[in-house]
């Protein structure tokens, strides 16, 4: 894509969630969780438009109060089994009817209230550099390293390395001796429109096909993104953002 093409930001915020019911609108530092993601989207200098894809009336109301357009998500795309890329495509197609085509799409989750400043534009710029179909943010895995992943066999009586034949813990016992490894942190995902709409040739079918063939990453510091997937994540995000809003005097 080129720098003149429109870049749409889609915030996903379905009403249902098994792990943390209503997590997209749960209160975080005195605001609905999604409000923080809306702030992040609106702070971007490279996006053209921000849209909220939701079936949640509270998320929709929060978006409209911030001046953000809402695209109603049909029930078929708001279930536990619905795929993210299907929901984003539906949102983009609805937007393009009135506004014309976009060149790239930023995907944000409404249940991620904590992100590093400038992350969205950093990922977009990586895509604009022109050598990839998508960009995803990653964080170091820290002590949850794949080399320290184990299988418990025989009713948990024996711990074995995850990879058959490898020594347990790969013989490494100090974290600083582990090779660098990263995990998607949920902070941001940017894809060209061609990738999102599965128009890149030679891409294997599957749930991640919308990332295209050439997939790049940007790295965030460990712990700088908080993705609400469990009740404890709400407590962590609330503590971080409450301190930013009302910092403790030195």
Secondary structure as UniProt FT lines:
FT   TURN            3..4
FT   STRAND          7..13
FT   TURN            21..22
FT   HELIX           23..25
FT   STRAND          27..28
FT   TURN            29..30
FT   STRAND          31..32
FT   HELIX           33..43
FT   STRAND          49..54
FT   HELIX           57..65
FT   TURN            66..67
FT   STRAND          69..72
FT   HELIX           75..77
FT   TURN            80..81
FT   HELIX           84..99
FT   STRAND          104..109
FT   TURN            110..111
FT   TURN            117..118
FT   HELIX           119..128
FT   STRAND          134..140
FT   TURN            142..143
FT   HELIX           146..148
FT   STRAND          150..153
FT   TURN            154..157
FT   STRAND          158..161
FT   TURN            164..165
FT   HELIX           168..171
FT   HELIX           175..177
FT   STRAND          182..192
FT   HELIX           193..196
FT   TURN            197..198
FT   TURN            201..202
FT   TURN            207..208
FT   HELIX           209..211
FT   STRAND          215..220
FT   TURN            222..223
FT   HELIX           231..245
//
